Amino acid sequence: MQQPTLILPWLETLRQTLSPWPAAWPATVLLALLAVAWLANFVTKKILLRGLHHVIERLSGPGHDTRLPMRAVARLSNVVPSIVIAGGLSLVPGLPVELVAVLKGACHVWTVATIALAASHAFDAFNAFYERRPDARNKPIKGFLQVAKIIIFVLAALSIVATLAGVKLLHVLTGLGAATAVLMLIFQDTILSLVASVQISGDGRVRIGDWIEMPSQNADGDVIDIALHTVTVQNWDKTITTIPTKKLITDAFKNWRGMQESGGRRIKRSIYLDQHSVRFLDDELRPRIYQFALLDEYLAGKRQELGQWNAQVAAVHPEPVNARRLTNLGTFRAYVERYLRTHPRINQDMTLLVRQMAPTAHGLPLEIYCFTASTAWGEYEATQSDIFDHLLAILPEFGLRVFQQSSDAMFMGARQAASEARPFQGE
């Protein structure tokens, strides 16, 4: 091996001193090379990295986590010793060519693997910085960064294989052309997930923070993470469900974002009435119903309308059966609508209906269709419960009954009431 043209006098003196021992001089140079590599690693991590850490902290500002970018830089700094060793092996005299080639190959493998890991940490740091943006939820990039990671690791693996095999990387890439079908078969899930991630990011069908419901995957909760292969959902019972990204393209699911953005959550619920309790307003019901302040305008309008109609009909058919009269059900329906119109926790700018549905074997449904003024789950449930508590309690004032299937409890209650009414007879 060719000796350096310029050798310091003290190095030459040291070489001549160690000349009686043929292996001493190569060993000394090798130890010196290792010492230089250690010194370069020390300077890089203890001096340069600390200074760079302070710079990143100042640029990031207070309260920002700098661990991810520093992890990438720290990983990249591990390349310095391998570069020093690979470049200095040619200065070590007496080493076999095969051994030098093996050591340089090992240094190359270490360098490539370290750069790939550093790039992975750099992508994580970039994603962390990107998620601080206000619009990051609408356009997540985590899936794309994961694809970039896969590409980098694949290229790193091919480079390592080419180094160990002693061939050029281009030759390895050329040889992969015949194995394209096999690679597509191996990475079919990744390709499908990539396509799904692009579609999800493009049309915004799922965003971080959305409440989605997918019964096929037992998912019902908030989306907390969108990755390449999976979408993570935290259910309301605090369990975690991971959904394959491609399932959001192929399977049906419900996204409650529209409800949350609209400012109101729908109430669609029916009260099932006993049809036998529906009747005209008589002298018994009329005084009680006329006391409701919410019905003053309705009753005044109905009295005028019915008075005019009945006056016209009575001129031809004076029989009472031909006259129009108010019913307790229609009056109750008008009361419910006006009660909701004046309720402070009902969104008055959205649809509000109180409608009678087709009779069923379980009674006559009176459906309430409206929206609450809050989308918070707890407030929604409280509002809905308060409304139906009031309506169920006030039904008897209109002479109406709720339909309920009979049970033994009804007969037991009647028997208990009869026994309590019976006087006690002592022995």
LOGU-400390 format. One record per residue (C-alpha): residue number from 1; residue in one letter; x, y, z. Coordinates in nm, 3 decimals, always signed. Each point is the difference from the previous one (the first is absolute). Layout:
N
seq, type, X, Y, Z
NUM, A, X, Y, Z
...
***
This chain:
427
seq, type, X, Y, Z
1, M, +0.000, +0.000, +0.000
2, Q, +0.131, +0.342, -0.091
3, Q, +0.140, +0.198, +0.289
4, P, -0.093, +0.366, +0.050
5, T, +0.243, +0.238, -0.165
6, L, +0.027, +0.223, +0.304
7, I, +0.062, -0.150, +0.342
8, L, +0.072, +0.203, +0.306
9, P, +0.345, -0.054, +0.148
10, W, -0.132, -0.135, +0.327
11, L, -0.220, -0.247, -0.180
12, E, +0.296, -0.116, -0.203
13, T, +0.205, -0.034, +0.320
14, L, -0.280, -0.203, +0.159
15, R, -0.024, -0.224, -0.304
16, Q, +0.372, -0.071, +0.004
17, T, -0.012, -0.068, +0.373
18, L, -0.272, -0.259, -0.051
19, S, +0.164, -0.153, -0.304
20, P, +0.132, -0.306, +0.194
21, W, -0.360, -0.097, +0.055
22, P, -0.176, -0.017, -0.339
23, A, -0.353, +0.005, +0.143
24, A, +0.061, +0.284, +0.245
25, W, -0.012, +0.286, -0.248
26, P, -0.327, -0.106, -0.174
27, A, -0.156, -0.056, +0.341
28, T, +0.112, +0.346, +0.114
29, V, -0.148, +0.166, -0.309
30, L, -0.323, -0.194, +0.043
31, L, -0.027, +0.105, +0.364
32, A, +0.071, +0.359, -0.100
33, L, -0.277, -0.022, -0.262
34, L, -0.244, -0.131, +0.261
35, A, +0.105, +0.282, +0.235
36, V, -0.064, +0.258, -0.271
37, A, -0.343, -0.156, -0.067
38, W, -0.082, +0.012, +0.372
39, L, +0.117, +0.361, +0.021
40, A, -0.212, +0.096, -0.301
41, N, -0.302, -0.169, +0.158
42, F, +0.066, +0.179, +0.331
43, V, +0.033, +0.342, -0.162
44, T, -0.312, -0.057, -0.209
45, K, -0.228, -0.111, +0.285
46, K, +0.135, +0.202, +0.292
47, I, +0.071, +0.329, -0.172
48, L, -0.178, +0.027, -0.335
49, L, -0.322, -0.170, +0.108
50, R, -0.031, +0.208, +0.315
51, G, +0.048, +0.320, -0.195
52, L, -0.251, -0.114, -0.260
53, H, -0.245, -0.090, +0.277
54, H, +0.010, +0.353, +0.136
55, V, -0.052, +0.141, -0.350
56, I, -0.305, -0.223, -0.062
57, E, -0.150, +0.097, +0.338
58, R, +0.032, +0.369, -0.085
59, L, -0.150, -0.046, -0.346
60, S, -0.286, -0.218, +0.125
61, G, -0.100, +0.234, +0.280
62, P, -0.111, -0.082, +0.355
63, G, -0.230, -0.292, +0.063
64, H, +0.099, -0.192, -0.313
65, D, +0.137, -0.353, +0.021
66, T, +0.344, -0.020, -0.163
67, R, +0.064, -0.366, +0.074
68, L, -0.107, -0.127, -0.342
69, P, +0.227, +0.225, -0.212
70, M, +0.290, -0.058, +0.238
71, R, -0.057, -0.375, -0.023
72, A, +0.045, +0.021, -0.377
73, V, +0.316, +0.210, +0.030
74, A, +0.143, -0.226, +0.272
75, R, -0.064, -0.304, -0.215
76, L, +0.167, +0.167, -0.298
77, S, +0.306, +0.087, +0.209
78, N, +0.077, -0.371, +0.035
79, V, +0.112, +0.007, -0.362
80, V, +0.314, +0.203, +0.085
81, P, +0.204, -0.284, +0.158
82, S, -0.077, -0.238, -0.286
83, I, +0.105, +0.261, -0.258
84, V, +0.328, +0.062, +0.185
85, I, +0.073, -0.372, +0.023
86, A, -0.090, -0.068, -0.364
87, G, +0.218, +0.288, -0.119
88, G, +0.296, -0.089, +0.223
89, L, +0.021, -0.373, -0.071
90, S, +0.219, +0.071, -0.302
91, L, +0.259, +0.157, +0.233
92, V, +0.042, -0.319, +0.203
93, P, +0.296, -0.192, -0.148
94, G, +0.005, -0.372, -0.032
95, L, -0.374, -0.063, +0.002
96, P, -0.121, -0.259, -0.251
97, V, -0.203, +0.136, -0.287
98, E, -0.286, -0.236, +0.080
99, L, -0.013, +0.117, +0.360
100, V, +0.001, +0.365, -0.107
101, A, -0.287, -0.070, -0.239
102, V, -0.200, -0.176, +0.273
103, L, +0.059, +0.281, +0.250
104, K, -0.093, +0.268, -0.253
105, G, -0.312, -0.199, -0.088
106, A, -0.095, -0.019, +0.368
107, C, +0.052, +0.375, +0.034
108, H, -0.216, +0.056, -0.308
109, V, -0.277, -0.220, +0.141
110, W, +0.015, +0.188, +0.330
111, T, -0.010, +0.336, -0.180
112, V, -0.296, -0.094, -0.220
113, A, -0.200, -0.146, +0.291
114, T, +0.073, +0.303, +0.217
115, I, -0.104, +0.245, -0.272
116, A, -0.324, -0.193, -0.055
117, L, -0.084, +0.008, +0.372
118, A, +0.089, +0.370, +0.019
119, A, -0.230, +0.070, -0.296
120, S, -0.278, -0.189, +0.178
121, H, +0.043, +0.215, +0.311
122, A, +0.013, +0.311, -0.219
123, F, -0.336, -0.093, -0.156
124, D, -0.148, -0.051, +0.349
125, A, +0.127, +0.343, +0.103
126, F, -0.142, +0.159, -0.314
127, N, -0.338, -0.164, +0.064
128, A, +0.003, +0.126, +0.360
129, F, +0.067, +0.355, -0.118
130, Y, -0.265, -0.031, -0.271
131, E, -0.268, -0.116, +0.247
132, R, +0.035, +0.332, +0.182
133, R, -0.158, +0.176, -0.298
134, P, -0.369, +0.086, +0.035
135, D, -0.088, -0.181, -0.323
136, A, +0.202, -0.313, +0.080
137, R, -0.313, -0.191, +0.102
138, N, -0.156, +0.053, -0.339
139, K, +0.309, -0.107, -0.196
140, P, +0.205, -0.257, +0.193
141, I, +0.330, -0.100, -0.160
142, K, +0.098, -0.284, +0.229
143, G, -0.097, -0.263, -0.256
144, F, +0.213, +0.160, -0.273
145, L, +0.298, +0.025, +0.233
146, Q, -0.036, -0.366, +0.083
147, V, +0.012, -0.082, -0.370
148, A, +0.317, +0.210, -0.028
149, K, +0.146, -0.194, +0.293
150, I, -0.074, -0.329, -0.172
151, I, +0.169, +0.119, -0.320
152, I, +0.308, +0.116, +0.192
153, F, +0.030, -0.326, +0.192
154, V, -0.045, -0.203, -0.318
155, L, +0.274, +0.199, -0.176
156, A, +0.222, -0.034, +0.307
157, A, -0.053, -0.376, +0.006
158, L, +0.079, -0.026, -0.371
159, S, +0.312, +0.210, +0.048
160, I, +0.116, -0.228, +0.282
161, V, -0.067, -0.308, -0.210
162, A, +0.194, +0.150, -0.291
163, T, +0.293, +0.083, +0.229
164, L, +0.012, -0.347, +0.153
165, A, -0.031, -0.162, -0.343
166, G, +0.270, +0.223, -0.148
167, V, -0.218, +0.132, -0.283
168, K, -0.135, +0.340, -0.092
169, L, -0.335, +0.119, +0.128
170, L, -0.119, +0.062, -0.357
171, H, +0.046, -0.367, -0.084
172, V, -0.209, -0.100, +0.300
173, L, -0.277, +0.241, -0.100
174, T, +0.008, -0.136, -0.355
175, G, -0.037, -0.352, +0.128
176, L, -0.306, +0.097, +0.195
177, G, -0.190, +0.068, -0.321
178, A, -0.074, -0.369, -0.038
179, A, -0.125, -0.016, +0.357
180, T, -0.246, +0.289, -0.032
181, A, -0.302, -0.230, +0.014
182, V, +0.133, -0.168, +0.312
183, L, +0.066, +0.337, +0.164
184, M, -0.350, +0.122, -0.085
185, L, -0.140, -0.315, +0.157
186, I, +0.208, +0.054, +0.313
187, F, -0.086, +0.367, +0.030
188, Q, -0.362, -0.019, -0.116
189, D, -0.130, +0.105, +0.341
190, T, +0.239, +0.293, +0.004
191, I, -0.107, +0.106, -0.349
192, L, -0.370, -0.026, +0.088
193, S, +0.058, +0.192, +0.322
194, L, +0.190, +0.268, -0.191
195, V, -0.287, +0.040, -0.247
196, A, -0.247, +0.016, +0.289
197, S, +0.212, +0.259, +0.182
198, V, +0.015, +0.217, -0.313
199, Q, -0.379, -0.018, -0.039
200, I, -0.062, +0.073, +0.368
201, S, +0.237, +0.295, -0.003
202, G, -0.138, +0.128, -0.330
203, D, -0.372, -0.001, +0.078
204, G, +0.032, +0.047, +0.377
205, R, -0.248, -0.274, +0.083
206, V, +0.185, -0.075, +0.326
207, R, +0.204, +0.243, +0.207
208, I, +0.169, -0.017, +0.337
209, G, -0.257, +0.091, +0.264
210, D, -0.300, -0.127, -0.198
211, W, -0.259, -0.216, +0.170
212, I, -0.052, -0.304, -0.221
213, E, -0.216, -0.306, +0.044
214, M, +0.082, -0.324, -0.183
215, P, -0.195, -0.297, +0.139
216, S, +0.185, -0.251, -0.218
217, Q, +0.326, +0.086, +0.180
218, N, -0.160, +0.061, +0.344
219, A, +0.115, +0.362, -0.017
220, D, -0.197, +0.286, +0.153
221, G, +0.206, +0.296, +0.116
222, D, +0.251, +0.267, -0.092
223, V, +0.275, -0.041, -0.261
224, I, +0.332, +0.059, +0.176
225, D, +0.246, -0.106, -0.270
226, I, +0.008, -0.053, -0.377
227, A, +0.295, -0.206, -0.120
228, L, +0.080, -0.182, -0.321
229, H, -0.143, -0.338, +0.092
230, T, -0.239, +0.079, +0.285
231, V, -0.235, +0.261, +0.137
232, T, -0.008, +0.001, +0.380
233, V, -0.332, +0.068, +0.173
234, Q, -0.044, +0.056, +0.372
235, N, -0.345, -0.133, +0.087
236, W, -0.226, +0.159, +0.259
237, D, +0.087, -0.273, +0.249
238, K, +0.367, +0.104, -0.039
239, T, +0.089, -0.314, -0.195
240, I, +0.211, +0.031, -0.313
241, T, -0.106, -0.135, -0.338
242, T, +0.232, -0.010, -0.300
243, I, -0.171, +0.002, -0.339
244, P, +0.188, -0.089, -0.321
245, T, +0.015, +0.313, -0.211
246, K, -0.142, -0.177, -0.303
247, K, -0.314, -0.087, +0.201
248, L, -0.094, +0.368, -0.002
249, I, -0.022, -0.025, -0.377
250, T, -0.175, -0.335, -0.037
251, D, -0.227, -0.015, +0.309
252, A, -0.281, +0.229, +0.109
253, F, +0.046, +0.216, +0.307
254, K, -0.161, +0.303, +0.159
255, N, +0.189, +0.326, +0.056
256, W, -0.161, +0.235, +0.253
257, R, +0.209, +0.300, -0.108
258, G, -0.291, +0.156, -0.186
259, M, -0.208, -0.007, +0.317
260, Q, +0.279, +0.155, +0.204
261, E, +0.061, +0.275, -0.255
262, S, -0.370, +0.079, -0.042
263, G, -0.039, +0.112, +0.361
264, G, -0.286, -0.235, +0.081
265, R, -0.059, -0.368, +0.065
266, R, -0.317, -0.167, -0.116
267, I, -0.273, -0.128, +0.228
268, K, -0.218, -0.253, -0.179
269, R, -0.213, -0.187, +0.247
270, S, -0.366, -0.098, +0.032
271, I, -0.251, -0.021, +0.281
272, Y, -0.235, -0.296, -0.054
273, L, -0.354, +0.096, +0.104
274, D, -0.292, -0.223, +0.083
275, Q, -0.247, +0.057, -0.284
276, H, -0.293, -0.070, +0.233
277, S, +0.080, +0.321, +0.188
278, V, -0.044, +0.225, -0.306
279, R, -0.328, +0.198, +0.016
280, F, -0.158, +0.336, -0.060
281, L, +0.041, +0.276, +0.253
282, D, -0.296, -0.018, +0.235
283, D, -0.113, +0.206, +0.294
284, E, +0.239, -0.192, +0.224
285, L, +0.317, +0.061, -0.203
286, R, -0.075, +0.344, -0.142
287, P, +0.044, +0.199, +0.327
288, R, +0.335, -0.167, +0.075
289, I, +0.141, +0.045, -0.348
290, Y, -0.108, +0.364, -0.026
291, Q, +0.230, +0.075, +0.294
292, F, +0.316, -0.069, -0.200
293, A, +0.161, +0.332, -0.097
294, L, +0.185, -0.161, -0.292
295, L, -0.335, -0.087, -0.162
296, D, -0.165, +0.343, +0.020
297, E, +0.084, +0.099, -0.357
298, Y, -0.074, -0.348, -0.136
299, L, -0.337, -0.032, +0.174
300, A, -0.104, +0.352, -0.102
301, G, +0.079, -0.073, -0.364
302, K, -0.175, -0.338, +0.012
303, R, -0.314, +0.145, +0.160
304, Q, -0.026, +0.255, -0.279
305, E, +0.070, -0.256, -0.273
306, L, -0.240, -0.261, +0.136
307, G, -0.266, +0.261, +0.072
308, Q, -0.003, +0.117, -0.360
309, W, +0.000, -0.357, -0.135
310, N, -0.274, -0.124, +0.230
311, A, -0.213, +0.305, -0.075
312, Q, +0.011, -0.078, -0.371
313, V, -0.070, -0.371, +0.049
314, A, -0.278, +0.055, +0.253
315, A, -0.197, +0.199, -0.253
316, V, -0.040, -0.315, -0.210
317, H, +0.058, -0.286, +0.246
318, P, -0.072, +0.108, +0.354
319, E, +0.074, -0.343, +0.150
320, P, +0.287, +0.014, +0.258
321, V, +0.176, -0.290, -0.171
322, N, +0.081, +0.224, -0.296
323, A, +0.179, +0.258, +0.210
324, R, +0.378, +0.016, +0.040
325, R, +0.141, -0.024, +0.352
326, L, +0.337, +0.011, +0.167
327, T, +0.163, -0.326, +0.107
328, N, +0.225, -0.056, +0.295
329, L, +0.265, -0.153, -0.227
330, G, +0.007, +0.292, -0.244
331, T, +0.010, +0.246, +0.287
332, F, +0.281, -0.192, +0.166
333, R, +0.194, -0.003, -0.329
334, A, -0.037, +0.378, -0.020
335, Y, +0.115, +0.029, +0.362
336, V, +0.311, -0.209, -0.065
337, E, +0.096, +0.209, -0.303
338, R, -0.037, +0.329, +0.190
339, Y, +0.182, -0.145, +0.299
340, L, +0.297, -0.084, -0.224
341, R, -0.018, +0.340, -0.173
342, T, +0.052, +0.171, +0.335
343, H, +0.255, -0.245, +0.144
344, P, +0.336, +0.175, +0.061
345, R, +0.208, -0.309, -0.083
346, I, -0.163, -0.074, -0.338
347, N, +0.160, +0.140, -0.317
348, Q, -0.277, +0.210, -0.155
349, D, +0.190, +0.050, -0.327
350, M, -0.021, -0.368, -0.091
351, T, -0.285, -0.235, -0.088
352, L, -0.268, -0.041, +0.267
353, L, -0.293, -0.236, -0.053
354, V, -0.262, -0.167, +0.216
355, R, -0.178, -0.254, -0.216
356, Q, -0.238, -0.289, +0.040
357, M, +0.122, -0.323, -0.154
358, A, -0.194, -0.302, -0.121
359, P, -0.156, -0.206, +0.281
360, T, +0.179, -0.316, +0.101
361, A, -0.070, -0.295, +0.223
362, H, +0.188, +0.189, +0.271
363, G, -0.219, +0.308, -0.011
364, L, -0.024, +0.326, -0.189
365, P, +0.347, +0.157, -0.045
366, L, +0.032, +0.374, +0.053
367, E, +0.348, +0.077, -0.133
368, I, +0.210, +0.294, +0.111
369, Y, +0.260, +0.115, -0.252
370, C, +0.223, +0.288, +0.104
371, F, +0.361, +0.097, +0.073
372, T, +0.162, +0.097, +0.326
373, A, +0.200, +0.322, +0.030
374, S, +0.308, -0.192, +0.120
375, T, +0.182, -0.295, -0.155
376, A, +0.163, -0.107, +0.326
377, W, -0.113, -0.351, +0.078
378, G, -0.082, +0.063, +0.367
379, E, -0.198, +0.317, -0.069
380, Y, -0.182, -0.170, -0.286
381, E, -0.111, -0.292, +0.215
382, A, -0.104, +0.232, +0.284
383, T, -0.207, +0.217, -0.235
384, Q, -0.171, -0.298, -0.159
385, S, -0.079, -0.155, +0.337
386, D, -0.141, +0.326, +0.141
387, I, -0.229, +0.043, -0.301
388, F, -0.146, -0.348, +0.014
389, D, -0.025, +0.006, +0.378
390, H, -0.220, +0.306, -0.030
391, L, -0.212, -0.135, -0.285
392, L, -0.063, -0.335, +0.167
393, A, -0.096, +0.172, +0.325
394, I, -0.241, +0.246, -0.164
395, L, -0.178, -0.254, -0.220
396, P, -0.280, -0.074, +0.254
397, E, -0.096, +0.370, -0.005
398, F, -0.108, -0.056, -0.361
399, G, -0.183, -0.321, +0.082
400, L, +0.259, -0.212, -0.185
401, R, +0.175, -0.317, +0.106
402, V, +0.331, -0.149, -0.102
403, F, -0.025, -0.342, -0.155
404, Q, +0.180, -0.263, +0.202
405, Q, -0.017, -0.374, -0.030
406, S, -0.159, -0.163, +0.300
407, S, +0.205, -0.193, +0.247
408, D, -0.043, -0.176, +0.330
409, A, +0.120, +0.311, +0.177
410, M, -0.322, +0.181, -0.099
411, F, -0.219, -0.269, +0.156
412, M, +0.223, -0.024, +0.305
413, G, -0.025, +0.377, +0.045
414, A, -0.379, -0.011, -0.023
415, R, -0.015, -0.291, +0.250
416, Q, +0.228, +0.188, +0.242
417, A, -0.212, +0.313, -0.028
418, A, -0.315, -0.203, +0.072
419, S, +0.157, -0.168, +0.302
420, E, +0.108, +0.335, +0.140
421, A, -0.349, +0.138, -0.042
422, R, -0.154, -0.302, +0.185
423, P, -0.027, +0.068, +0.379
424, F, +0.212, -0.215, +0.230
425, Q, -0.195, -0.275, +0.176
426, G, +0.163, -0.122, +0.314
427, E, -0.041, -0.344, +0.147
***
